[in-house]
Each structure stands twice: as C-alpha cells, then as structure tokens.
Amino acid sequence: MRRPLIAGNWKMNLDLARGRELIAEIRAGLDTGGVRDQVEVAVCPPAVYLFPLGEALKGSPIRLGAQDLHHETSGAFTGEVSAEMLAETGAKYVIIGHSERRHTIGHLEDDRMVNLKARAARRAGLTPILCLGETLGERNARQTLDVLTFQLTAGLVGTKLRDSSDLVIAYEPVWAIGTGQNATPQQAQEAHAHLRARLHTLAGIVADDIRILYGGSVKPENAGEIMMQPDVDGGLIGGASLKADSFVGIVRAALAKVG
C-alpha cells in the first residue's frame, strides 16, 4: 500500500513567529502512536522561512517543502530561487505548477515551464509535487480527462521515473481551490484513477507506487470520505493547513485509511 502524504501549502500566510507556533502545535498533535509511522506529513511555508522553520522541524518526522522554484541553477533571475538553493534549506518536496501559478500569478505558467521546473527539482534531489487540474469551464465542457492527460504528459516529457521519490502528483480541480466547493469523492476517484492509468502508459509499473494527492478545499469534515478512495493517496492542503487542529484532523483521516 502507498503511504499517504498530507502536505500543507501555507501559500503567502503567517509570519515567522506564528509559523513556529503552528509547527509546535502540529508536532504535539501528531505525537501519538501510529501517525508518525504510517502517514507522511510535510509543510510548505513561504521561501523566506524555509531555513528557520526547517530548524523548528528538527527531531520530528515532518518534512519540509517549498512552494515554487526557478528551473535554472543560477543566473540573472531577480527574485527567483533555484532548486539547488531549496535543497540547501533541507527541503524534500517542492510544489510545481500550482493552479494559482498557472492561472492567476505572475508568469501564468504554461506546461513547458512546469516541465522544466519538475526536471530541475529532480536534478537537485527534490521530489516535485506536480499539480494538475481542470478549470470550471473545462469541466463543464466535459474536458477534464483530456486536460489531465495533456498536463501529465507534458509535465513528464524528457523524464524517466525510477521510483516514488521522483514524483508526487496532486489533482487540484481549479474550480475547487479556495471556493468552498469540492469535488465529490467519486469525481476525485475518477480523476485519480485516470491519472494512474495514464501514468502506467507513460512510466510503467512505477505508477503503482507514485502517490496522487487530492487538493481541492479539503477539510476534516470531508477528508475521511475522500481519503478512502482507492487512488487517493493523501492531500495537498491549503487553508486548512494553517490551523493545527484542522491539519491534524486531515492527517488522522488519512491514518484511518491505513489503520
């Protein structure tokens, strides 16, 4: 069975003091039997806090992740951060191609840029969390599976996956990000099963080991039913990751899947 992963994307939230407090609260909430062994947990704070919050995570099983990177190793890229720089902070994961970066922030990243970023992450020893998902218009036009096929295929061009450390996928229906709407468990399973089948075509048997997270307005109240779907291997959590009780509640929902 794939070990569930619950990753908190803090986005541009919290100051350093509150970040340290939140990590302490999460550590306390997870410090019970079973959670630390059976469910992997990660937090992805803003880049400026990676070093100090990495220190706050020392001695715990919680992994550190980043929210983005630049695909070049170095150069005249003002304001950007390379994969190699992130690796020096102790980060294990990095989010690539989040819907906000694809659709609402700055560069409006296309699939070529997402591909380059994912390859840069692996080059530096980081595991990319590759985000894929359809807009509301695409879902209404019944294009969801076609969009997912294209985004996954484009994201993996030039890549040979060796094992589960090379990739995590996050399905995040764009229409469910920060809207309070949510895909039904059945809709999530359909998308995840499609992604796994397509991944089998692209990468072979390693697809059985690669985790596919759900990332659309997950809360403790809906996490249990979503996590129990056979191809849902955890969650990429936004707003609910900013409160320890909510985040730990989602982790416990994932624990129930393997318990």
Helices and strands as residue ranges (DSSP letters): E 5-9, H 16-30, H 35-38, E 40-44, G 47-49, H 50-57, E 63-66, H 83-88, E 93-96, H 99-103, H 111-123, E 127-132, H 136-140, H 144-155, G 164-166, E 168-171, G 174-176, H 185-203, G 204-208, E 212-214, H 220-227, E 234-237, G 239-242, H 244-258
